[in-house]
Amino acid sequence: MSQDLRQVPQAETLSEGPTTADQYVVTGGAGFTPPPEVVIPTSLSREALRRFMANRLSVASTVLILFLLLLTLLANFLPLQNAFHHGPDLVLDAPPSGAHWAGTDSNGLDEFSRLVFGMRPAFAVGIIGQVITTLLGVAFGVVAGFYGGWVDNVLARITDLIFAFPSFLLAFLVVGVFGSQVTGFGGGTGSVMLITVVFALVGWPSLMRFVRGLTLSLREQQFVEAARTVGTPGWKIITRHILPNTWGLVLVQATFGVGAYISTEAVLSLLGLGVQSPNPDLGVMVSSGIGQLSVNPIEALAPSALLTIIVVAFAFLGDGLRDAVDPRGKE
């Protein structure tokens, strides 16, 4: 059977511009194959970034977190009121004004300046503590999942021992016993460092189990078996194949952990076991403002609102990262 291939008048020669299947009409015969479509390859990281940028709430949360973090880091260079000592124009429980944007507290200190400086302990404990937790959890989890055997058993028993004590209760006891001894260390930052270390030590077991589970599933994949077959050392398999395939989900867990650490630090300071007054801290400001609700409600509501905004922003950021890294999780 003959094939009648009629060319559409718009494309008279094959050399004029790109050729597509729509320029030809097959009127008979078989075996006509349209030209293949051009597929532009894209990386998984770029696709994850595209999905994350499509989530406006997560992007807005990221911008807000970066703004607050930058504001905190540059606090010493901004034209703010003294957050530690009141000036000559001492006014107790003053309402918001041009001189004091959020008013003053019961000690006559500028509330807005104390809010800015009060975010420092929260971000320090949350970010630094979570970084240490992530490093320990990832390191122990990958080693336990990849090598197994007695290494896995030893690390499993250690995590069980730490899990036997509730994390918050253990942090509460350690800070309660040693907090008074390190409060004055480093210009009042001793309690912040102690809380950071305690959170890091009690927080890594849960992440370790999460990474161990990911490593166990990746260890049985064909690309890992192929690497073993050609004699690739174990540490190269971990760094080149295991870790690159776990960083996305680990980042999601770490983001959620930062918000949890910030809220826990505020609770400890609220109970008098964290940063001590007059050093500014969101938890301390909430504690001192509770007794002034009837006189100056902003003194307690402002730090409470700021603390809520920070924790919720990290939650939205983690939710956006989770959808970007693992889009099937929403299903």
Summary of the structure (lengths in Angstrom):
residues: 331
radius of gyration: 28.8
end to end distance: 50.5
largest distance: 103.0
contacts: 1003
relative contact order: 0.13
helix: 66%
strand: 2%
